[in-house]
Amino acid sequence: MLDEQAKKTMLRKIPHGLYICGVKEGDEVNGFTASWVMQASFQPPLVVNCVKQDSKSHAMIKASQVFALSILAAEQKELAQKFFKPQRRVGNKFEDVEFYLGETGCPIISDTLGYVECRVVGSVEQGDHTVFVGEVIAAGVHREGDPLLLESTGWQYGG
Ligand SMILES: Cc1cc2nc3c(=O)[nH]c(=O)nc-3n(C[C@H](O)[C@H](O)[C@H](O)COP(=O)(O)O)c2cc1C
């Protein structure tokens, strides 16, 4: 039998960064705070991004097959906090956040370390999150700095 407590304790020891995943569908844009993200291939450059199936962003990625990851800087906990609220509850999360649209049409947050933009090339829809495999088709550096790490925030997403 699975030791639930051990599973939770160990899974929470897997380190994560924090990102704003920008998404679009038609003319509409949205974004959410993501942590279950990692590189998955050098050639072609792939990343995996695990997205909660009942979120607005999930439906938008499924429809558009693109997403953009803005990499948060160590001091940007507040921005992460803004984007973990569901759009269906708080409305437009980009209202007072400066952003621009990338090659994919997804929103990229200007005041971040930089971004990668991805086109979805595969997905695994198991459990309560979908693993979207994205090929990195564009990237840019905004500025120097250390990334925001989930561990430094005191928040949990995992277990
Ligand atoms: C610390 C933290 C990390 C999160 N990481 C993820 C993640 O990796 N994938 C995901 O789908 N949701 C993640 N979330 C939850 C989403 O940010 C949340 O469901 C958001 O409200 C979705 O927004 P939407 O409904 O506007 O798409 C995380 C939340 C927190 C607080």
The ligand as a Gaussian input file, in Angstrom:
#p B3LYP/6-31G(d) Opt

LIG

0 1
 C        2.797000      27.827000      -5.980000
 C        1.834000      27.441000      -7.067000
 C        2.270000      26.695000      -8.145000
 C        1.393000      26.314000      -9.162000
 N        1.836000      25.554000     -10.202000
 C        0.952000      25.149000     -11.157000
 C        1.357000      24.334000     -12.238000
 O        2.521000      23.945000     -12.373000
 N        0.417000      23.966000     -13.147000
 C       -0.882000      24.375000     -13.058000
 O       -1.690000      24.039000     -13.915000
 N       -1.295000      25.155000     -12.048000
 C       -0.404000      25.553000     -11.111000
 N       -0.828000      26.342000     -10.085000
 C       -2.253000      26.695000     -10.020000
 C       -2.667000      27.762000     -11.021000
 O       -1.829000      28.908000     -10.912000
 C       -4.137000      28.111000     -10.746000
 O       -4.923000      26.973000     -10.952000
 C       -4.675000      29.281000     -11.594000
 O       -5.787000      29.799000     -10.916000
 C       -5.131000      28.904000     -12.996000
 O       -5.599000      30.082000     -13.605000
 P       -6.716000      30.093000     -14.775000
 O       -7.919000      29.358000     -14.240000
 O       -6.972000      31.552000     -15.020000
 O       -6.119000      29.399000     -15.933000
 C        0.040000      26.714000      -9.076000
 C       -0.397000      27.466000      -7.981000
 C        0.483000      27.828000      -6.982000
 C       -0.037000      28.609000      -5.801000

